[in-house]
Amino acid sequence: MDVINTLVGEGEKLTILQMSVRAFAMFIIMLLLIRIAGMRTFGKNSSFDSVVAIMLGAVLARGVVGASPYWSCVGASVVMVLLHRLVAWLSVKSRTFEKFIKGTNVILYENDSMLKNNLKETGMSEYDLHESLRQEAKSLNLSGVDKAFLETNGKISFILKEKQKE
């Protein structure tokens, strides 16, 4: 037991070796937790997923630097990951629960006009919409766009108009 205590230390007064061992172990633990949490935690980027990722990083960092007991940080992280999985599962089972947790998309543009109230409600400007149009749809104007949505992950998606049959 003395060997483990020497390698991981206690409290905030850690040596370089102790903090390095903690960082290495926490890296492995984090990889396992990410596998348990699933790829959506870092791939979907909804506010729900971002909160979990930020909190997970903050809690695990406390264990590395000794600001909190190591195994308490690991335990709290496991609980967060399991809670994330549970909430994701419940979101799949219930659309109402999913809307409560993740929110819904907002239409920003349709019928050849910007919905200024929706832009205002979401804190978006017309310039923001045009910037996303250039980045996402590779277009300079909205004439080819049928609808634009602010999605729950914060990105703007564009539904292009169908070309008229000749």
Sequence and secondary structure as in RCSB ss.txt:
>XXXX:A:sequence
MDVINTLVGEGEKLTILQMSVRAFAMFIIMLLLIRIAGMRTFGKNSSFDSVVAIMLGAVLARGVVGASPYWSCVG
ASVVMVLLHRLVAWLSVKSRTFEKFIKGTNVILYENDSMLKNNLKETGMSEYDLHESLRQEAKSLNLSGVDKAFL
ETNGKISFILKEKQKE
>XXXX:A:secstr
 HHHHHHH SSS   HHHHHHHHHHHHHHHHHHHHHH THHHHT  HHHHHHHHHHHHHHHHHHHTSS HHHHHH
HHHHHHHHHHHHHHHHHH HHHHHHHH   EEEEETTEE HHHHHHHT  HHHHHHHIIIII  SSGGGEEEEEE
 TTS EEEEE      
